[in-house]
Amino acid sequence: MIPVTTFSGQTVAVFGLGLSGLAACRALAAGGANVVAADDSAAGIEAARAAGFPVEDLRSADWSRFAALVLAPGVPLTHPKPHWTVERAKTARVEIIGDVELFCRERARHAADAPFIAITGTNGKSTTTALTAHLLRAAGRDVQIGGNIGTAILALQPPSDERAHVIEMSSYQIELTPSLDPTVGILLNISPDHLDRHGTMAHYAELKARLPASAQRPVIGEDDEECREIIERLRLANRSWVDIVSARERVGHGWYANGTELISRAPWAGILGPFADLAGVGSLRGRHNIQNALAASAAAMILGLAPEEVAAGLRTFPGLAHRMEEIGRAGATLFINDSKATNADSAATALASFERDIYWILGGKPKEGGIGPLVSYFPRVTKAYLIGEATEDFADTLQGKVDFVRCGTLDRAVQEAARDAGTSDAREPVVLLSPACASFDQYRNFEVRGDAFRALVTALPGIVLRGAAAP
């Protein structure tokens, strides 16, 4: 835990009592603050009471006694309209902040030079966060990883000069962190997302831009127009940055890849040229992972890792569960769990990772736009297996373009896809769960859906799980 001493002796309201909210309550109390907990849900209130924190209805509270409102990132700050606690706080002129802001203030007070890598982007931020932490740990560094991935930031160990914090940040968290000041700030990419919470694409992009703008060393992807505009602003402000480019034909002066070979243009890192090769690294296949690997490598080198240490760490990265996760093989057939692909953009990165012979399991609770944007990838798909609510909509899109079967449930889809792939004459057929849908019609979340897929594949005859010795 990171005790929050910056509010010692003061009263702080914490609204939103999920994992990060309860961690904030504990950290504030450990640092000497008086905590008042609140939530709109009975479950959150009960969790706070069980943890020993006083609970109060903030609608009738005396806001003049609060030094701050610590807001959970899932609570609307501006759109579609401010949450009622936000309006009460503004009326009372009480500052509104999040748990990462509390971390930043503690770091500034007690260990201002402690290594802090903050990572954001519409896609790829979880993989890049996990990969960056892996590179540092593989080189023997003391690393804490959390934020929007895994552990709440205030539940981690405190910052110190010998300990690096690698933190994934959503746009919601950036919005609540006015003192954000990472050593390295990574912005991977920007595409339309969460517009119901941010109103416009311009506002969403502006929030993302705050992270690299606040960093000592910005690292920015150069593959989309929004990020290129942010780079131009840094240039006009006479700032230095590292730009990463996944498409070699677009290289100006950034880091890039030649096939699977990663190229650095950073003499300050002791390398000007190739430093690693992703060939054979199953956890980092696909063009999207080139961007992730370049960003993580740049961050690790900025923190002092040698190029050879980075190359070694890339080769041993196990990958993330549910994101292009290689489950195993049955004969020539490869089974990939990409349950985290809950929309078409995410599924596109999975489909782009294999040139042909894809046996694609998709469906669930559909998102706006469906799979229409994926038509250019359909020639790579040998057959599709439809599940869940999206079945008929997706069938209409696939009709006449891709052979498909209505399976309804994941267990039937796995059985049929495994059978078809196993009887094909392809060199490496791929059974790919990349649903392009939310899971809520049949599963509590994408993790549960991915776990179900893993269990079904594990039970198949002849399966050799990743990392196991072949029989």
Helices and strands as residue ranges (DSSP letters): E 11-15, H 19-30, E 34-38, H 42-50, G 63-65, E 66-71, H 84-91, E 95-97, H 99-110, E 116-120, H 125-138, E 142-147, G 153-155, E 163-168, H 171-175, E 184-187, H 195-198, H 201-214, E 217-221, H 225-236, E 242-244, G 248-250, E 256-258, E 261-266, G 267-269, E 271-277, G 282-284, H 287-302, H 307-315, E 325-330, E 333-337, H 344-351, E 358-363, E 365-366, G 372-380, E 381-387, H 391-398, E 404-408, H 410-422, E 430-433, E 437-438, H 446-458, E 463-465
